[in-house]
Every structure is written in structure tokens, then in C-alpha cells.
Amino acid sequence: MAGKSHITIKGTKEGLVFLLDDRCEFVTLLDELHSKLDKHEKQFTGPIIHVFIKLGTRMLEEEDKERIRSVIRRQGNLIIQSIESNPPEADANSSAAPGLHTMAGIVRSGQTLEFDGHLLLLGDVNPGGAIRCTGDVYVLGALRGTVHAGSSGNEAAIIAASLMKPTQLRIAEIISRPPDEWTSAEPWMEYAFLRDGTMSIDKMTSLSRHRKELMQFKGV
């Protein structure tokens, strides 16, 4: 029983386009290329024919591209014009919506957590413990240590905690230290954010009014 073909050859006014499957093993691709050229040898004789190789999303090193060229060169009238890959486009929202990391536990004195993206911590940050993230930090527990959100310079980042009693908060390059700016003793969850270059605090229930897009995360 014949297996699935991994190579499709299409004729255009410029010449021949070889469409190579980007999912099969590369050695399988080479074997089939040999076989196809041998089988259709008579069709590939005569005047010069320009060949355009399309690899799909497969990315090849120059060495493997040369292996393809060497196979096709066996047919003296086939001249390779290009070998092209079309890698999948990155999600347009990927850079705007960093991943949300979730973990449970206690950040103890001397420990530092670092993440690229947002962090949801189900636990406490003890005095001497530290968190550093390029995105937002949400602590479902007591925040008594140090948190740096927006560490890559993102001034739109926030820091939220069930109990906001930090040693130090930092958003981007703005640093706030208690007790002068953190005298709230309210029982509700609060978050810190930058407003006109100054760190401010508000109830978590106000977050959607402050910046709605922060409520729409994509997990990793």
C-alpha cells in the first residue's frame, strides 16, 4: 500500500514549485525527492526549468538545503531559483499579553521569585522575601516583603495583595516605602499602581474601572 506523498509539484508560468511537507522527517523527504525525480525523469528533460522549493514552516540549516540542491541537480535541466520557509506568524497579541504564572506557597526571607509575565501567588510574601516580574503581581495572601512589578520598565504594571503591608514596593523605576505611603489598615484586597509618576493605592474592586484590559490574561 502506497504511503502518503510528502511532495507536491505544481507547474507555473515561472517554472515548477516543489511543495515539501513540513511535518515529516527530513530524511523521508529526501528519499521521496529522489524517488519522484527518478520516476518522472523523462518529464524533467529538455529545456531549462526553474524550480522554486517551498518548505512550509520547516526551517533548515544551509547544510540541509544543500542536500536538497544536490538531489535536484541530478536532473541537469532543473535550476533551483529559491528555497523558502514560511514560519508561522507570532500571535499579534503575544507581546501585549504576557503569560500569567500561578504558584502556591510562601516566599520566605532570603527567597526571590522572578518571572517574565504576570504572577498570581496563592500564599504570603514574608519580610525579607522578594518577587520580581515584568508584568503584574497578585498576592492572595499577606504581602510583607518586597515586590517589583513591571521590572522591564512597564509603568502600567500593578501590585495587588489581600493584605498590603510591604517592606518595599516598586513599579518600573518608581519605589515606594512604608509607612508614609502605606497606612491603610482596611480588610479588603488592594492594589498599587502608578498615577502621574507617583505610586497610588486603591481597592481591588476599582481595578476594572482603572484599567479594564488588566482583567484579561492569557495563561501559559
Backbone as a chain_set.jsonl record, in Angstrom:
{"seq": "MAGKSHITIKGTKEGLVFLLDDRCEFVTLLDELHSKLDKHEKQFTGPIIHVFIKLGTRMLEEEDKERIRSVIRRQGNLIIQSIESNPPEADANSSAAPGLHTMAGIVRSGQTLEFDGHLLLLGDVNPGGAIRCTGDVYVLGALRGTVHAGSSGNEAAIIAASLMKPTQLRIAEIISRPPDEWTSAEPWMEYAFLRDGTMSIDKMTSLSRHRKELMQFKGV", "coords": {"N": [[0.855, -1.197, 0.0], [0.65, 2.107, -0.95], [2.319, 4.846, 0.572], [1.557, 8.025, 2.134], [1.991, 10.879, 0.079], [4.637, 13.182, 0.314], [5.511, 15.256, -1.115], [4.586, 17.734, -3.349], [4.254, 18.7, -6.675], [3.954, 21.515, -8.617], [3.091, 23.172, -11.619], [3.955, 26.345, -12.881], [3.867, 29.543, -14.59], [6.391, 30.507, -14.256], [7.913, 28.287, -13.779], [8.584, 25.29, -12.017], [7.04, 24.497, -8.936], [7.987, 23.109, -5.962], [6.382, 21.71, -3.393], [7.049, 20.986, -0.187], [6.352, 18.715, 2.389], [6.025, 19.866, 5.71], [5.999, 18.43, 8.039], [6.844, 15.8, 8.121], [9.678, 13.516, 8.621], [12.924, 14.747, 7.849], [14.718, 13.119, 6.433], [12.97, 11.334, 5.251], [11.738, 13.011, 3.479], [13.846, 13.616, 1.728], [14.327, 11.066, 0.63], [11.933, 10.613, -0.744], [12.048, 12.68, -2.559], [14.226, 11.927, -4.155], [13.079, 9.577, -5.231], [10.83, 10.576, -6.623], [11.983, 12.208, -8.611], [13.413, 10.298, -10.03], [11.318, 8.692, -10.959], [9.9, 10.425, -12.612], [11.691, 11.11, -14.537], [11.833, 11.396, -17.345], [10.061, 13.455, -17.802], [11.406, 15.596, -16.851], [13.313, 16.404, -18.651], [14.962, 18.131, -21.369], [14.424, 21.581, -22.174], [15.739, 24.207, -20.007], [14.431, 24.3, -16.73], [13.033, 26.244, -14.25], [13.128, 25.982, -10.727], [11.316, 26.227, -7.744], [11.543, 25.929, -4.377], [9.437, 25.178, -1.737], [9.271, 25.16, 1.659], [7.326, 25.212, 3.593], [6.54, 25.51, 7.005], [8.88, 24.489, 7.878], [12.165, 24.877, 9.06], [15.396, 25.047, 7.804], [18.88, 24.292, 8.109], [21.738, 25.595, 6.327], [23.26, 23.468, 5.414], [21.434, 21.33, 5.122], [19.765, 22.411, 3.198], [21.503, 22.397, 1.079], [21.692, 19.703, 0.637], [19.212, 19.167, -0.461], [19.477, 20.636, -2.805], [21.513, 19.19, -4.074], [20.265, 16.797, -4.706], [18.353, 17.602, -6.579], [19.959, 18.67, -8.544], [20.804, 16.506, -9.957], [19.176, 16.204, -12.093], [19.892, 17.62, -14.93], [18.609, 19.782, -16.218], [17.119, 21.122, -14.359], [16.941, 23.973, -12.503], [17.515, 25.424, -9.475], [15.85, 28.116, -8.12], [15.042, 29.252, -5.717], [14.855, 28.522, -2.181], [12.567, 28.398, 0.183], [11.209, 29.195, 3.404], [8.257, 29.462, 5.373], [7.737, 30.449, 8.229], [5.4, 30.073, 10.968], [3.401, 32.887, 11.773], [3.921, 35.007, 14.567], [1.705, 35.31, 17.343], [-0.213, 38.173, 17.237], [-0.98, 39.374, 19.564], [0.705, 38.432, 21.458], [2.938, 39.799, 22.521], [1.716, 41.851, 23.779], [0.206, 40.726, 25.705], [1.453, 39.244, 28.166], [2.255, 36.029, 29.676], [0.364, 34.464, 32.337], [1.564, 33.402, 35.304], [1.04, 30.964, 37.765], [1.32, 30.125, 41.154], [1.619, 28.346, 44.272], [2.327, 28.832, 47.708], [4.764, 29.951, 50.16], [6.715, 32.834, 50.141], [9.665, 33.04, 51.518], [11.909, 34.654, 53.897], [14.853, 35.789, 52.371], [14.374, 34.482, 50.014], [13.823, 34.854, 46.478], [11.583, 35.376, 43.894], [11.39, 35.265, 40.385], [9.857, 36.268, 37.373], [8.909, 36.234, 33.921], [6.423, 37.987, 32.786], [3.069, 37.936, 34.174], [2.262, 37.328, 37.657], [0.471, 35.197, 39.792], [0.218, 34.643, 43.044], [-0.57, 32.274, 45.376], [-0.516, 32.628, 48.417], [1.724, 33.832, 51.027], [4.008, 36.639, 51.218], [6.767, 36.849, 52.986], [8.498, 39.077, 55.336], [11.608, 40.094, 54.05], [11.438, 38.393, 51.946], [11.136, 38.312, 48.332], [9.703, 39.396, 45.202], [9.922, 39.549, 41.722], [8.793, 40.726, 38.698], [8.073, 41.043, 35.187], [5.572, 41.78, 34.513], [2.364, 42.131, 36.079], [1.766, 41.669, 39.65], [0.019, 39.545, 41.739], [-0.996, 38.881, 44.928], [-2.487, 36.536, 46.77], [-2.792, 36.675, 49.679], [-0.8, 37.633, 52.517], [1.184, 40.426, 51.963], [4.217, 41.169, 52.924], [6.781, 41.502, 52.301], [9.07, 42.377, 49.691], [8.199, 43.678, 46.52], [8.643, 43.9, 43.053], [7.156, 45.049, 40.329], [6.543, 45.176, 36.761], [9.21, 45.103, 35.934], [10.772, 45.363, 33.682], [10.468, 47.898, 32.911], [7.835, 48.567, 32.58], [5.458, 50.754, 33.204], [2.764, 50.495, 33.483], [2.164, 48.35, 34.998], [0.838, 46.568, 37.887], [0.543, 46.022, 41.466], [-0.925, 43.792, 43.601], [-2.57, 42.781, 46.626], [-3.931, 40.688, 49.21], [-3.536, 41.428, 51.835], [-1.97, 44.317, 52.376], [1.005, 45.044, 53.371], [3.732, 45.888, 52.778], [7.369, 45.656, 52.72], [8.763, 46.982, 50.796], [7.652, 48.468, 47.779], [7.818, 48.405, 44.238], [7.347, 49.753, 41.073], [8.164, 49.532, 37.805], [10.534, 51.97, 37.618], [9.834, 53.343, 39.837], [9.825, 53.717, 43.277], [8.287, 52.866, 46.336], [8.019, 53.272, 49.804], [6.907, 52.055, 52.963], [6.371, 53.663, 56.241], [4.956, 55.855, 55.33], [3.48, 55.95, 52.867], [1.82, 53.78, 52.981], [-0.455, 53.36, 54.832], [-2.894, 52.248, 55.086], [-5.305, 50.258, 56.71], [-7.337, 48.691, 55.995], [-9.612, 45.887, 55.515], [-9.953, 44.839, 52.984], [-8.907, 43.615, 49.704], [-6.188, 45.2, 48.078], [-4.614, 47.283, 45.575], [-1.608, 48.482, 44.063], [-0.578, 51.139, 41.948], [0.76, 53.186, 39.295], [0.287, 56.633, 39.081], [0.51, 59.422, 37.279], [3.287, 59.282, 37.597], [3.559, 58.754, 40.275], [3.215, 56.503, 43.001], [0.17, 54.958, 43.786], [-2.671, 53.805, 45.751], [-5.47, 51.601, 45.765], [-8.761, 50.13, 46.202], [-9.258, 46.712, 45.268], [-11.584, 46.233, 43.909], [-11.87, 48.4, 42.33], [-10.271, 48.07, 40.186], [-11.128, 47.27, 37.579], [-12.298, 49.569, 36.651], [-10.176, 51.233, 36.647], [-8.326, 50.16, 34.801], [-9.354, 48.274, 32.41], [-8.305, 46.302, 30.676], [-6.46, 44.881, 32.141], [-7.742, 42.831, 33.346], [-7.914, 40.762, 31.638], [-6.285, 38.11, 31.034], [-3.972, 35.846, 29.452], [-3.283, 32.568, 30.034], [-0.284, 30.611, 30.527]], "CA": [[0.0, 0.0, 0.0], [1.472, 3.307, -1.079], [2.191, 5.784, 1.677], [1.176, 9.396, 1.812], [3.007, 11.659, -0.623], [5.076, 14.341, 1.083], [5.986, 16.272, -2.065], [3.651, 18.09, -4.418], [4.912, 19.501, -7.706], [2.985, 22.299, -9.383], [3.66, 23.956, -12.697], [3.533, 27.742, -13.017], [4.483, 30.153, -15.767], [7.808, 30.726, -13.942], [8.609, 27.016, -13.724], [7.972, 24.289, -11.142], [7.059, 24.746, -7.499], [8.007, 21.881, -5.164], [5.825, 21.935, -2.056], [7.544, 19.914, 0.671], [5.657, 18.553, 3.671], [6.848, 20.386, 6.815], [5.768, 17.648, 9.254], [7.508, 14.505, 8.097], [11.118, 13.523, 8.872], [13.661, 15.317, 6.72], [15.28, 12.032, 5.633], [11.856, 10.822, 4.453], [11.553, 13.99, 2.409], [14.922, 13.42, 0.742], [14.102, 9.787, -0.059], [10.83, 10.766, -1.696], [12.514, 13.576, -3.618], [14.991, 11.041, -5.041], [12.152, 8.677, -5.91], [9.985, 11.323, -7.556], [12.798, 12.643, -9.737], [13.706, 9.106, -10.836], [10.075, 8.231, -11.584], [9.46, 11.367, -13.651], [12.918, 11.572, -15.179], [11.59, 11.802, -18.723], [9.338, 14.734, -17.809], [12.328, 16.658, -16.449], [14.371, 16.541, -19.64], [14.694, 19.172, -22.345], [14.854, 22.946, -21.856], [15.95, 24.569, -18.608], [13.217, 24.518, -15.928], [13.324, 26.888, -12.959], [12.47, 25.284, -9.623], [11.128, 27.004, -6.524], [11.29, 24.995, -3.279], [8.662, 25.743, -0.624], [9.439, 24.27, 2.811], [6.28, 25.398, 4.6], [7.066, 26.073, 8.25], [10.147, 23.818, 8.206], [13.359, 25.706, 8.99], [16.548, 24.203, 7.533], [20.228, 24.852, 8.068], [22.273, 25.651, 4.971], [23.734, 22.133, 5.049], [20.304, 20.531, 4.643], [19.319, 23.0, 1.932], [22.44, 21.927, 0.054], [21.327, 18.308, 0.353], [18.098, 19.243, -1.402], [20.024, 21.1, -4.091], [22.298, 18.136, -4.705], [19.335, 15.826, -5.275], [17.708, 18.169, -7.767], [20.985, 18.893, -9.573], [20.967, 15.297, -10.759], [18.477, 16.496, -13.341], [20.673, 18.745, -15.431], [17.842, 20.926, -16.711], [16.39, 21.74, -13.247], [17.748, 25.006, -11.866], [16.829, 25.927, -8.277], [15.823, 29.572, -8.001], [14.89, 29.65, -4.309], [14.391, 27.569, -1.17], [11.953, 29.334, 1.127], [10.367, 28.75, 4.518], [7.261, 30.426, 5.836], [7.438, 30.109, 9.626], [4.125, 30.623, 11.435], [3.481, 34.227, 12.339], [3.683, 35.098, 16.01], [0.435, 35.9, 17.747], [-0.067, 39.627, 17.303], [-1.239, 39.841, 20.931], [1.582, 37.773, 22.419], [3.795, 40.734, 23.218], [0.883, 42.764, 24.558], [-0.435, 39.991, 26.785], [2.371, 38.244, 28.695], [1.595, 34.925, 30.339], [0.047, 34.532, 33.767], [2.114, 32.286, 36.05], [0.333, 30.727, 39.025], [2.005, 29.222, 42.069], [1.148, 28.37, 45.654], [3.398, 28.674, 48.676], [5.192, 31.122, 50.918], [8.029, 33.376, 49.8], [10.269, 33.257, 52.834], [13.039, 35.578, 53.965], [16.007, 35.34, 51.602], [13.947, 33.931, 48.725], [13.4, 35.792, 45.439], [10.931, 34.783, 42.73], [11.463, 36.118, 39.199], [9.055, 35.753, 36.274], [8.645, 37.045, 32.739], [4.968, 37.963, 32.674], [2.328, 38.224, 35.401], [2.314, 36.273, 38.67], [-0.579, 35.049, 40.794], [0.76, 33.856, 44.15], [-1.544, 31.854, 46.384], [0.28, 32.493, 49.626], [2.247, 35.065, 51.619], [5.384, 37.07, 50.999], [7.244, 37.23, 54.309], [9.565, 40.089, 55.356], [12.858, 39.537, 53.551], [11.141, 37.697, 50.691], [11.023, 39.261, 47.229], [9.148, 38.964, 43.914], [10.281, 40.448, 40.626], [8.088, 40.304, 37.486], [7.965, 42.055, 34.131], [4.164, 42.17, 34.458], [1.695, 42.417, 37.343], [1.911, 40.704, 40.734], [-1.172, 39.403, 42.57], [-0.699, 38.046, 46.09], [-3.684, 36.172, 47.536], [-2.241, 36.434, 50.998], [-0.204, 38.823, 53.114], [2.406, 40.922, 51.329], [5.024, 41.856, 53.931], [8.139, 41.596, 51.783], [9.364, 43.327, 48.617], [7.704, 43.3, 45.195], [8.973, 44.783, 41.934], [6.357, 44.731, 39.144], [6.962, 45.972, 35.607], [10.659, 45.223, 36.12], [11.422, 45.713, 32.423], [10.162, 49.298, 32.618], [6.403, 48.712, 32.318], [4.829, 51.592, 34.229], [1.34, 50.164, 33.573], [2.018, 47.178, 35.859], [0.255, 46.804, 39.211], [0.84, 45.078, 42.547], [-2.135, 43.624, 44.405], [-2.419, 41.847, 47.742], [-5.058, 40.603, 50.144], [-3.115, 42.265, 52.956], [-0.882, 45.131, 51.83], [1.918, 45.54, 54.401], [5.03, 45.579, 52.183], [8.61, 46.305, 53.107], [9.015, 47.921, 49.693], [7.001, 48.227, 46.504], [8.452, 49.101, 43.123], [6.747, 49.562, 39.761], [9.151, 50.088, 36.869], [11.633, 52.572, 38.377], [9.26, 54.105, 40.947], [9.892, 52.97, 44.528], [7.503, 53.404, 47.447], [8.338, 52.599, 51.064], [6.062, 52.412, 54.105], [4.921, 53.681, 56.462], [4.338, 57.098, 54.872], [2.53, 55.794, 51.762], [1.02, 52.577, 53.124], [-1.035, 53.403, 56.174], [-4.217, 51.643, 55.044], [-5.489, 49.056, 57.524], [-8.637, 48.148, 55.593], [-9.561, 44.434, 55.357], [-10.158, 44.39, 51.607], [-7.736, 43.494, 48.836], [-5.814, 46.479, 47.486], [-3.574, 47.212, 44.553], [-0.802, 49.685, 43.873], [-0.377, 51.476, 40.543], [1.365, 54.495, 39.098], [-0.577, 57.686, 38.543], [1.334, 60.625, 37.077], [4.628, 59.06, 38.112], [3.535, 58.543, 41.729], [2.516, 55.283, 43.353], [-1.106, 55.15, 44.476], [-3.3, 52.572, 46.211], [-6.926, 51.616, 45.657], [-9.38, 48.833, 46.431], [-9.202, 45.836, 44.104], [-12.843, 46.34, 43.174], [-11.767, 49.53, 41.405], [-9.301, 47.781, 39.132], [-11.743, 47.241, 36.258], [-12.536, 50.945, 36.228], [-8.881, 51.87, 36.462], [-7.734, 49.69, 33.555], [-10.101, 47.046, 32.155], [-7.538, 45.269, 29.977], [-5.681, 44.085, 33.076], [-8.537, 41.709, 33.805], [-7.971, 39.776, 30.569], [-4.98, 37.481, 30.905], [-3.867, 34.559, 28.775], [-2.38, 31.72, 30.784], [0.787, 29.98, 29.765]], "C": [[0.89, 1.246, 0.0], [1.229, 4.245, 0.09], [1.793, 7.159, 1.18], [2.32, 10.125, 1.109], [3.337, 12.912, 0.187], [5.57, 15.473, 0.19], [4.947, 16.483, -3.148], [4.378, 19.002, -5.397], [3.847, 20.192, -8.537], [3.71, 23.107, -10.458], [3.101, 25.372, -12.709], [4.218, 28.316, -14.255], [5.967, 30.438, -15.531], [8.605, 29.423, -13.949], [7.86, 26.007, -12.87], [8.111, 24.703, -9.682], [6.98, 23.398, -6.793], [7.525, 22.232, -3.757], [6.198, 20.755, -1.173], [6.814, 19.906, 2.007], [6.564, 19.023, 4.811], [6.681, 19.594, 8.107], [6.516, 16.314, 9.279], [8.999, 14.656, 8.413], [11.844, 14.021, 7.629], [14.232, 14.221, 5.824], [14.209, 11.405, 4.756], [11.623, 11.714, 3.253], [12.603, 13.794, 1.314], [14.72, 12.133, -0.049], [13.006, 9.924, -1.113], [11.227, 11.671, -2.851], [13.341, 12.783, -4.641], [14.043, 10.207, -5.896], [11.328, 9.397, -6.968], [10.775, 11.738, -8.802], [13.149, 11.461, -10.645], [12.476, 8.66, -11.621], [9.66, 9.113, -12.752], [10.649, 11.917, -14.443], [12.673, 12.079, -16.595], [10.881, 13.148, -18.812], [10.268, 15.902, -17.489], [13.532, 16.752, -17.388], [14.004, 17.652, -20.607], [15.199, 20.514, -21.891], [15.018, 23.159, -20.357], [14.601, 24.848, -17.924], [13.631, 25.121, -14.593], [12.479, 26.231, -11.863], [12.459, 26.178, -8.383], [10.727, 26.032, -5.409], [10.566, 25.723, -2.149], [8.689, 24.746, 0.54], [8.305, 24.349, 3.826], [6.876, 26.041, 5.838], [8.394, 25.439, 8.679], [11.311, 24.794, 8.04], [14.572, 24.797, 8.839], [17.85, 24.985, 7.627], [20.725, 24.799, 6.63], [22.743, 24.276, 4.5], [22.614, 21.268, 4.485], [19.726, 21.096, 3.353], [20.214, 22.522, 0.787], [22.163, 20.477, -0.315], [20.145, 18.255, -0.618], [18.606, 19.654, -2.782], [20.747, 19.974, -4.82], [21.409, 17.077, -5.338], [18.754, 16.35, -6.584], [18.712, 18.413, -8.885], [21.22, 17.664, -10.454], [20.245, 15.426, -12.086], [19.078, 17.768, -13.913], [19.893, 19.951, -15.876], [17.023, 21.61, -15.615], [17.323, 22.706, -12.522], [16.967, 25.577, -10.683], [16.968, 27.446, -8.202], [15.744, 30.03, -6.546], [14.477, 28.461, -3.461], [13.873, 28.418, -0.013], [11.143, 28.63, 2.203], [9.398, 29.86, 4.864], [6.882, 30.073, 7.262], [6.13, 30.735, 10.059], [4.311, 31.987, 12.07], [3.19, 34.188, 13.826], [2.329, 35.732, 16.269], [0.614, 37.395, 17.938], [-0.254, 40.15, 18.716], [-0.238, 39.292, 21.941], [2.45, 38.749, 23.19], [2.996, 41.67, 24.114], [0.263, 42.069, 25.766], [0.5, 38.908, 27.299], [1.636, 37.203, 29.498], [1.346, 35.172, 31.808], [0.576, 33.267, 34.431], [1.364, 32.17, 37.375], [1.146, 29.777, 39.887], [1.454, 29.387, 43.475], [2.331, 28.137, 46.583], [3.71, 29.974, 49.376], [6.571, 31.546, 50.437], [8.676, 33.797, 51.11], [11.445, 34.23, 52.752], [14.251, 34.99, 53.237], [15.663, 34.756, 50.255], [13.547, 35.051, 47.767], [12.793, 35.013, 44.28], [11.024, 35.765, 41.573], [10.691, 35.464, 38.065], [8.994, 36.764, 35.136], [7.148, 36.947, 32.477], [4.327, 38.343, 33.998], [2.461, 37.054, 36.374], [1.106, 36.351, 39.585], [-0.037, 34.101, 41.856], [-0.341, 33.552, 45.148], [-0.767, 31.579, 47.669], [0.798, 33.849, 50.073], [3.654, 35.378, 51.108], [5.875, 37.598, 52.337], [8.276, 38.353, 54.23], [10.894, 39.449, 54.943], [12.69, 38.731, 52.283], [10.91, 38.713, 49.587], [10.442, 38.594, 45.983], [9.526, 40.015, 42.885], [9.646, 39.907, 39.346], [8.089, 41.433, 36.458], [6.531, 42.553, 33.999], [3.617, 42.52, 35.828], [1.988, 41.343, 38.371], [0.642, 40.727, 41.579], [-0.841, 38.43, 43.701], [-2.002, 37.782, 46.838], [-3.219, 35.7, 48.907], [-1.664, 37.738, 51.516], [1.09, 39.185, 52.391], [3.16, 41.76, 52.353], [6.479, 42.019, 53.491], [8.256, 42.652, 50.706], [8.838, 42.799, 47.286], [8.103, 44.362, 44.183], [8.179, 44.298, 40.718], [6.794, 45.633, 37.987], [8.463, 46.157, 35.579], [11.41, 45.577, 34.843], [11.125, 47.15, 32.006], [8.696, 49.565, 32.346], [5.714, 49.487, 33.438], [3.334, 51.323, 34.373], [1.102, 48.961, 34.485], [1.402, 47.567, 37.201], [0.745, 45.742, 40.187], [-0.397, 45.005, 43.428], [-1.878, 42.605, 45.503], [-3.67, 41.847, 48.606], [-4.795, 41.446, 51.381], [-1.86, 43.005, 52.526], [-0.065, 45.743, 52.959], [3.364, 45.341, 53.941], [6.205, 46.263, 52.879], [8.975, 47.358, 52.071], [8.22, 47.493, 48.47], [7.737, 49.013, 45.429], [7.71, 48.746, 41.842], [7.625, 50.288, 38.758], [10.301, 50.659, 37.69], [11.146, 53.371, 39.587], [9.215, 53.233, 42.199], [9.056, 53.665, 45.597], [7.813, 52.593, 48.689], [7.335, 53.002, 52.144], [6.933, 53.036, 55.189], [4.212, 54.869, 55.848], [3.255, 56.881, 53.831], [1.626, 54.583, 51.92], [0.469, 52.484, 54.544], [-2.415, 52.76, 56.225], [-4.261, 50.377, 55.89], [-6.819, 48.398, 57.187], [-8.515, 46.651, 55.3], [-9.663, 43.957, 53.913], [-8.847, 44.359, 50.808], [-7.474, 44.83, 48.151], [-4.759, 46.274, 46.406], [-2.875, 48.558, 44.423], [-0.578, 49.894, 42.382], [0.258, 52.858, 40.455], [0.35, 55.452, 38.489], [0.252, 58.967, 38.505], [2.706, 60.482, 37.73], [4.716, 58.846, 39.607], [2.751, 57.279, 42.038], [1.279, 55.593, 44.181], [-1.661, 53.79, 44.869], [-4.81, 52.718, 46.097], [-7.441, 50.222, 45.974], [-9.374, 48.019, 45.141], [-10.472, 45.923, 43.269], [-12.822, 47.494, 42.18], [-10.887, 49.235, 40.202], [-9.912, 47.822, 37.735], [-12.04, 48.647, 35.746], [-11.214, 51.65, 35.927], [-8.246, 51.471, 35.127], [-8.328, 48.314, 33.238], [-9.263, 45.945, 31.534], [-6.709, 44.407, 30.907], [-6.44, 42.86, 33.56], [-8.593, 40.58, 32.776], [-6.591, 39.194, 30.328], [-5.099, 36.223, 30.065], [-2.858, 33.727, 29.548], [-1.324, 31.103, 29.906], [0.683, 28.472, 29.891]], "O": [[1.767, 1.401, 0.85], [0.099, 4.422, 0.544], [1.707, 7.415, -0.021], [3.48, 10.0, 1.504], [2.448, 13.606, 0.679], [5.996, 16.52, 0.678], [4.486, 15.533, -3.782], [5.036, 19.96, -4.994], [2.954, 19.549, -9.089], [4.792, 23.649, -10.231], [1.894, 25.565, -12.56], [5.043, 27.655, -14.885], [6.725, 30.595, -16.489], [9.826, 29.442, -14.106], [6.641, 25.879, -12.981], [9.156, 25.192, -9.253], [6.033, 22.637, -6.993], [8.193, 22.964, -3.026], [5.714, 19.644, -1.386], [6.673, 20.936, 2.666], [7.73, 18.634, 4.88], [7.159, 20.02, 9.158], [6.785, 15.77, 10.35], [9.522, 15.77, 8.467], [11.429, 13.751, 6.501], [14.237, 14.361, 4.601], [14.497, 10.985, 3.635], [11.347, 11.239, 2.151], [12.284, 13.806, 0.125], [14.919, 12.112, -1.264], [13.133, 9.418, -2.228], [10.8, 11.463, -3.986], [13.171, 12.954, -5.848], [14.181, 10.137, -7.117], [11.147, 8.89, -8.076], [10.274, 11.626, -9.921], [13.18, 11.596, -11.868], [12.573, 8.297, -12.793], [9.136, 8.627, -13.754], [10.612, 13.038, -14.95], [13.249, 13.089, -16.998], [11.069, 13.893, -19.773], [9.966, 17.051, -17.809], [14.627, 17.132, -16.974], [12.847, 18.07, -20.657], [16.27, 20.608, -21.291], [14.502, 22.39, -19.546], [13.747, 25.543, -18.473], [14.48, 24.572, -13.892], [11.292, 25.962, -12.044], [13.464, 26.797, -8.032], [9.682, 25.387, -5.496], [11.028, 26.758, -1.668], [8.19, 23.628, 0.419], [8.32, 23.624, 4.821], [7.632, 27.007, 5.738], [8.961, 25.804, 9.709], [11.431, 25.457, 7.009], [14.769, 23.884, 9.641], [17.92, 26.164, 7.279], [20.197, 24.048, 5.811], [22.635, 23.955, 3.317], [22.806, 20.558, 3.498], [19.25, 20.342, 2.505], [19.745, 22.275, -0.324], [22.378, 20.072, -1.458], [20.095, 17.392, -1.495], [18.207, 19.083, -3.797], [20.612, 19.822, -6.034], [21.748, 16.519, -6.381], [18.676, 15.624, -7.575], [18.346, 18.367, -10.06], [21.764, 17.769, -11.553], [20.65, 14.831, -13.085], [18.8, 18.866, -13.431], [20.441, 21.053, -15.917], [16.308, 22.572, -15.894], [18.362, 22.307, -11.995], [15.89, 26.145, -10.861], [18.076, 27.982, -8.22], [16.305, 31.064, -6.182], [13.842, 27.522, -3.94], [14.648, 29.076, 0.682], [10.486, 27.618, 1.956], [9.684, 31.042, 4.672], [5.835, 29.47, 7.497], [5.771, 31.81, 9.58], [5.264, 32.212, 12.816], [2.33, 33.438, 14.288], [1.869, 36.583, 15.507], [1.476, 37.837, 18.698], [0.238, 41.226, 19.054], [-0.298, 39.623, 23.125], [2.681, 38.559, 24.384], [3.521, 42.215, 25.084], [-0.151, 42.718, 26.726], [0.358, 37.75, 26.905], [0.519, 37.444, 29.957], [2.023, 35.98, 32.444], [0.088, 32.172, 34.151], [1.089, 33.178, 38.027], [1.61, 28.742, 39.41], [0.896, 30.427, 43.823], [3.225, 27.346, 46.282], [3.01, 30.973, 49.208], [7.483, 30.726, 50.337], [8.279, 34.786, 51.727], [11.906, 34.578, 51.665], [14.625, 33.839, 53.461], [16.549, 34.548, 49.426], [12.999, 36.07, 48.187], [13.418, 34.096, 43.747], [10.771, 36.958, 41.745], [10.835, 34.268, 37.812], [9.023, 37.975, 35.352], [6.668, 35.921, 31.995], [4.952, 38.987, 34.841], [2.738, 35.927, 35.964], [0.756, 37.418, 40.09], [0.146, 32.91, 41.606], [-0.966, 34.458, 45.698], [-0.409, 30.438, 47.962], [0.37, 34.887, 49.567], [4.379, 34.501, 50.636], [5.455, 38.668, 52.778], [8.871, 38.567, 53.174], [11.253, 38.381, 55.439], [13.671, 38.415, 51.61], [10.529, 39.851, 49.861], [10.65, 37.406, 45.737], [9.458, 41.216, 43.146], [9.915, 38.775, 38.947], [8.103, 42.613, 36.807], [6.294, 43.623, 33.44], [4.308, 43.13, 36.644], [2.407, 40.238, 38.024], [0.232, 41.776, 42.074], [-0.452, 37.289, 43.451], [-2.56, 38.684, 47.463], [-3.25, 34.514, 49.238], [-1.994, 38.816, 51.021], [1.978, 38.347, 52.229], [2.8, 42.906, 52.621], [7.298, 42.595, 54.206], [7.621, 43.703, 50.789], [9.008, 41.623, 46.962], [7.93, 45.559, 44.414], [8.495, 43.256, 40.144], [7.344, 46.712, 38.203], [8.951, 47.236, 35.242], [12.551, 46.037, 34.899], [11.477, 47.575, 30.906], [8.336, 50.665, 31.926], [5.422, 48.931, 34.497], [2.696, 51.857, 35.28], [-0.047, 48.589, 34.72], [1.436, 48.73, 37.602], [1.286, 44.709, 39.792], [-0.865, 46.021, 43.941], [-1.076, 41.686, 45.34], [-4.37, 42.853, 48.722], [-5.697, 42.093, 51.913], [-0.808, 42.396, 52.334], [-0.389, 46.823, 53.453], [4.145, 44.693, 54.638], [6.054, 47.296, 53.53], [9.425, 48.456, 52.398], [8.125, 46.305, 48.162], [8.214, 50.124, 45.662], [7.473, 47.571, 41.561], [7.811, 51.502, 38.843], [10.98, 49.91, 38.392], [11.944, 54.002, 40.281], [8.639, 52.146, 42.186], [9.105, 54.885, 45.747], [7.866, 51.365, 48.637], [6.954, 54.17, 52.228], [8.156, 52.953, 55.08], [2.982, 54.904, 55.837], [2.216, 57.539, 53.88], [0.749, 54.363, 51.085], [0.881, 51.639, 55.339], [-3.043, 52.726, 57.283], [-3.373, 49.529, 55.804], [-7.366, 47.64, 57.989], [-7.453, 46.185, 54.886], [-9.474, 42.77, 53.65], [-7.846, 44.974, 51.175], [-8.4, 45.507, 47.703], [-4.105, 45.233, 46.337], [-3.465, 49.616, 44.642], [-0.405, 48.929, 41.638], [0.285, 53.603, 41.435], [-0.345, 55.13, 37.525], [0.639, 59.516, 39.537], [3.223, 61.421, 38.334], [5.812, 58.764, 40.161], [1.729, 57.013, 41.405], [1.321, 56.37, 45.135], [-1.195, 52.755, 44.393], [-5.363, 53.799, 46.3], [-6.678, 49.257, 46.014], [-9.474, 48.578, 44.049], [-10.437, 45.711, 42.057], [-13.666, 47.559, 41.286], [-10.771, 50.062, 39.298], [-9.297, 48.344, 36.805], [-12.032, 48.884, 34.538], [-11.14, 52.536, 35.076], [-7.702, 52.311, 34.411], [-7.85, 47.302, 33.75], [-9.478, 44.769, 31.829], [-6.291, 43.315, 30.523], [-5.842, 41.945, 34.127], [-9.24, 39.559, 33.007], [-5.82, 39.713, 29.521], [-6.165, 35.614, 29.972], [-1.706, 34.132, 29.702], [-1.455, 31.075, 28.682], [1.498, 27.747, 29.319]]}, "num_chains": 1, "name": "protein.A"}
